[in-house]
């Protein structure tokens, strides 16, 4: 479709015209205006819908088969600057990894070598993406968070963001992400459902203020006193209980989550993986993986291990510096004081040992920590002007995490 026509369609959507055409593939039609609502059906490029209500991020539509719900406003924009959710296009809580692993011919390897040794959480590997709160509880949480302050939209407009490059969530990306999540959560998950919901609600609040606000987020809180936090390209974040113990306020947690989400939106994990997965990318990922590997798991295992090593050892210095800045912006746009990452990093600098062991999950940042601190401090002081409307929320954080 020509660019001019795309612009006309996008403008028509925003100006209240009654009919439009979906411009992207794997678009989730959801029950409500948010990535945390269940999926009604999947729409694809060329599907016609009727516009019922327009918004800045979400648009209410009805389909030719009388289904109604909400789609991301990006559904009406052509181009490659959004995530193609591919294998995650159905209801994300139903997306399991076991079939993926079987077809990739690596499930036996995982079970035999890692699960037996107690370094793999099979439950998380099988289902890394989960719903940890119901939509109404989140809407109440969001309303309470912004109570007596500016509206969410006003915070969101404080620092304009350009759209980043998009990527496709294919079978390989999902499988390796699920495997990595399983290894990072090997100690098990905390059983405090209130704490888990709280951390996930903050993650949703931050995600709504990113370019990829339609990406479903899941945060797993690991029951270990080791200190680490990592993100995977499919929108899964792993944070240890030990990390939460180092945090003293909600704005520090918001900035940390923003940092991890930034790794996803900036495409860091996908970029690294893309260097290795070219040989088994295909339209039918299941079939190609079967044909390429059969019972030989060496390439897939190497890819999975490389992603895990990236996660636990700290990514490239430039990735971390980019995520520091972008994470501060995300927290800022969500209404939090943006210096939370600075205060947290200063504490972590004295807490986390410089262990050269590549299997030590605490070794999550590179040695250029002071450079990152200086760079982030300079950016915040220059670009992110705050006032009394931006919060830290120390009391709410302390109340919910009191049992750690």
HELIX and SHEET records of a PDB file:
HELIX    1   1 UNK A    3  UNK A   14  1                                  12    
HELIX    2   2 UNK A   73  UNK A   76  5                                   4    
HELIX    3   3 UNK A   86  UNK A   88  5                                   3    
HELIX    4   4 UNK A   92  UNK A   94  5                                   3    
HELIX    5   5 UNK A   98  UNK A  103  1                                   6    
HELIX    6   6 UNK A  107  UNK A  109  1                                   3    
HELIX    7   7 UNK A  110  UNK A  115  3                                   6    
HELIX    8   8 UNK A  122  UNK A  126  1                                   5    
HELIX    9   9 UNK A  135  UNK A  146  1                                  12    
HELIX   10  10 UNK A  152  UNK A  156  1                                   5    
HELIX   11  11 UNK A  171  UNK A  184  1                                  14    
HELIX   12  12 UNK A  193  UNK A  207  1                                  15    
HELIX   13  13 UNK A  241  UNK A  246  1                                   6    
HELIX   14  14 UNK A  250  UNK A  265  1                                  16    
HELIX   15  15 UNK A  268  UNK A  277  1                                  10    
HELIX   16  16 UNK A  278  UNK A  280  5                                   3    
HELIX   17  17 UNK A  285  UNK A  293  1                                   9    
HELIX   18  18 UNK A  298  UNK A  313  1                                  16    
HELIX   19  19 UNK A  317  UNK A  333  1                                  17    
HELIX   20  20 UNK A  340  UNK A  351  1                                  12    
HELIX   21  21 UNK A  369  UNK A  383  1                                  15    
HELIX   22  22 UNK A  394  UNK A  400  1                                   7    
SHEET    1   A 4 UNK A  19  UNK A  21  0                                        
SHEET    2   A 4 UNK A  48  UNK A  53 -1                                        
SHEET    3   A 4 UNK A  58  UNK A  63 -1                                        
SHEET    4   A 4 UNK A  68  UNK A  72 -1                                        
SHEET    1   B 2 UNK A  27  UNK A  30  0                                        
SHEET    2   B 2 UNK A  39  UNK A  43 -1                                        
SHEET    1   C 3 UNK A 218  UNK A 222  0                                        
SHEET    2   C 3 UNK A 236  UNK A 240  1                                        
SHEET    3   C 3 UNK A 229  UNK A 232 -1                                        
END                                                                             
